[in-house]
């Protein structure tokens, strides 16, 4: 049901790469380019700035602390706080004189967790008081620690199973997972049967008994200088691994059923042909399917772009996001507020992602409006503040801001629509590609539906 995503063509990638990275924050106002083409031209020019005389106040005349009489009255801390638009955890904590880390810990959040308006967070221990009786649970942790594994960056289910001496199929069964399941750092994965927890030593014994069968393979690895199997580390490439182990790249690809476009991850195990550890080849490590493919419509995207897309997809999968119906309402409301025809904005959102905030394309087009990071930088300039494309409201704001600017600077609406898909500069200089014409027709049809 989903159609082509934004920035699907090489031309768009090139125009996106031409965008410079956002400049550091400046205290003085700066002009906002009228179009993407103007933004590209402006960023290629050498900026000059004049220095201004600055008056300094002697440090000795500045008070080291705020007098008590001028300190703001501390607001009472509510047990539960409902997130409003523009809130951050640190800002909410500061408002009530709380420690940001304590608020994060109380709500089992991290510094990278995305929050959204309407979400409720706990600010007071009184909110967790009813759960206090559950405190004895940590006392049972000695058993739980032997049965639960906390996922770390680079972990795979197969590696976790091997680390704890259990079968991968058992890990799937205990956690309700499968070969296509996605895990993320901080997730708890059961590595032992909960039913067997009281008699932990007994059930653990069978996997331990199997360990000797695997033990010969483990010490054998250092002998042939790591040949037989290899665990991928950050920064590795398939060609580098092959050269380091003195084997042909084609042999490594064939032994692991990989291709030149396959994405590899830290922690993934590879079979190195020609090594002495032949048993590992009899149980090849399953190749994990990436969250975002590396190609779309016959075009292969750069590895760095696809890698960023997979990271953003993982973050969105792990974060709470509004439903499709909620995103539809957010798009319409944002368009009305920004002076854009809601039916036009809804048509773009439906065509790009089907109102799915978790959508990410191989070109690293993010969220409901499928905005690539460089276009997000331009959108941030247009609205006058930094936009986070992973945030559902900011994502829609970025998309609507771009639509509004394209409508203002294009010779007609069809060219504005084409500019969102192919890139305004490309459309103005080359004209519309055939698939761009189909995209314009689809947007116009959706617009009539939402009118």
C-alpha positions, 0 to 999 in steps of 0.5 A, spaced: 500 500 500 506 504 501 508 507 495 515 510 493 519 513 499 522 520 499 529 521 496 528 514 492 532 517 486 540 518 486 538 525 484 535 526 490 541 523 494 546 528 490 542 534 492 541 532 499 549 531 500 550 537 497 547 540 503 552 543 508 551 540 515 548 545 520 552 551 522 553 552 530 548 556 533 549 563 533 547 569 537 545 573 531 539 572 526 541 569 520 537 569 513 533 563 511 534 561 504 527 561 500 528 555 497 533 548 497 536 551 491 538 558 494 540 554 500 545 550 496 548 556 493 548 560 500 552 555 503 557 555 498 559 562 499 564 564 504 561 567 510 564 574 513 563 576 520 565 583 523 567 583 530 563 587 535 566 590 541 564 586 548 563 589 554 566 585 560 563 585 567 569 584 573 568 577 576 568 580 583 562 584 582 558 578 580 554 575 586 556 567 586 549 565 588 542 568 587 539 571 594 534 567 597 529 573 596 530 573 589 529 565 588 523 562 585 518 559 589 519 551 588 513 548 585 510 542 589 512 535 585 506 531 583 506 524 583 505 523 575 506 528 570 503 528 563 508 530 557 506 537 554 509 539 547 516 541 547 517 538 554 524 534 555 525 530 561 531 534 563 526 541 563 521 537 567 526 535 572 529 542 573 522 545 573 520 541 580 527 541 582 529 534 581 535 530 578 534 528 571 538 521 572 533 520 578 527 521 574 530 517 568 531 511 573 524 512 576 521 511 569 526 506 566 528 511 561 534 513 558 537 519 555 536 517 548 528 515 550 523 519 545 517 522 549 511 525 546 505 529 548 500 525 552 505 520 555 505 520 563 511 519 567 512 519 574 516 524 578 515 522 585 516 516 589 509 516 592 507 514 585 511 507 585 509 506 593 504 501 591 509 497 587 514 497 594 512 490 596 515 488 590 521 490 592 523 483 595 523 481 588 531 484 587 532 479 593 531 473 588 535 476 583 541 471 584 537 466 581 534 471 575 541 473 574 543 466 572 536 466 567 536 473 564 541 476 559 541 484 558 542 485 551 548 490 549 550 493 543 552 488 538 549 482 541 545 477 537 540 472 539 545 466 537 551 469 540 547 470 547 545 463 546 552 460 545 554 465 551 549 462 556 550 454 553 543 454 551 540 452 544 538 458 540 531 454 539 530 455 547 531 462 547 526 463 542 521 459 546 522 462 552 522 469 550 516 468 544 521 470 539 523 468 532 529 468 527 526 475 524 525 478 531 529 484 533 533 485 539 535 492 542 540 494 548 537 494 555 532 489 553 532 483 558 532 476 554 531 470 558 536 464 557 533 459 562 527 456 563 523 460 569 519 454 571 526 451 573 528 457 577 528 454 584 532 448 582 537 452 577 543 448 578 540 442 576 537 445 569 543 449 568 547 442 568 545 439 561 547 445 558 554 445 562 554 438 560 554 440 552 559 445 554 565 440 553 562 439 546 563 446 544 569 447 549 574 444 544 572 448 538 573 454 543 581 453 545 582 451 538 581 458 535 587 461 538 591 456 535 590 457 527 590 465 529 583 466 529 581 462 523 575 457 522 570 463 525 571 470 526 566 475 531 565 482 527 568 488 531 566 495 530 569 498 523 570 491 520 569 490 513 568 483 509 574 484 505 578 486 511 576 480 514 578 476 508 585 479 507 587 479 515 585 471 515 589 470 508 583 467 504 579 470 498 573 474 499 569 470 495 570 464 499 568 468 505 562 470 502 560 463 499 561 460 506 557 465 509 551 466 504 553 473 503 553 478 498 557 484 497 551 488 499 550 484 505 550 489 511 554 486 517 554 488 524 559 488 530 558 481 534 556 477 528 560 471 527 563 469 520 565 462 518 572 463 515 573 457 510 580 453 510 580 454 518 581 448 522 574 449 526 570 445 521 564 444 526 563 451 526 561 450 519 556 445 520 552 450 524 553 456 521 550 462 525 544 465 521 545 471 518 540 477 521 536 480 516 537 488 517 531 492 519 532 497 513 534 494 506 540 497 502 537 498 495 530 500 493 527 501 486 534 498 483 538 503 486 543 501 492 545 506 497 551 508 500 553 503 506 554 509 511 547 512 509 544 505 510 547 504 516 544 510 519 537 508 516 538 502 520 540 505 527 534 510 526 529 504 525 532 501 531 531 507 535 523 508 532 522 501 533 524 501 541 520 508 542 513 509 543 510 512 537 503 515 536 498 510 532 497 511 524 490 515 526 493 519 531 499 521 526 493 523 521 490 528 526 497 530 527 498 532 520 492 535 519 493 539 525 500 541 523 498 543 516 492 548 518 497 551 524 502 552 518 497 555 513 498 549 508 492 545 505 491 539 510 488 535 504 495 536 501 499 534 507 495 528 508 496 526 501 504 526 502 503 523 509 499 517 506 503 516 500 510 517 503 509 512 509 501 510 510 502 515 517 507 510 520 512 514 524 516 508 524 518 508 517 525 509 515 527 508 507 534 505 505 535 513 503 535 514 511 528 518 509 525 518 516 518 517 519 511 519 517 513 525 512 519 521 510 524 527 511 532 525 510 537 529 515 539 534 510 532 536 508 531 536 516 536 541 516 533 546 511 526 545 515 529 547 521 532 553 518 525 554 515 521 554 522 527 557 526 529 551 531 532 545 531 527 539 529 528 532 531 526 527 525 525 522 530 520 526 534 513 525 531 511 532 531 517 535 529 517 530 523 511 532 521 513 540 522 519 538 518 515 535 512 509 541 512 515 546 512 518 543 506 511 542 502 509 550 504 516 552 501 516 548 495 509 551 494 511 558 495 517 557 490 515 553 485 511 555 478 505 551 480 503 545 485 505 539 480 512 542 480 512 543 488 509 536 489 515 533 484 520 537 488 518 533 494 520 527 491 525 528 486 528 535 489 526 542 487 533 543 483 533 537 479 525 538 477 527 545 475 533 543 471 532 537 468 524 536 468 520 530 471 522 523 471 517 518 469 516 515 476 516 523 478 510 524 474 506 518 477 508 520 484 505 527 482 499 523 480 498 519 486 499 525 490 493 529 487 489 523 487 490 522 495 489 529 495 482 529 492 480 523 497 482 527 503 479 533 501 
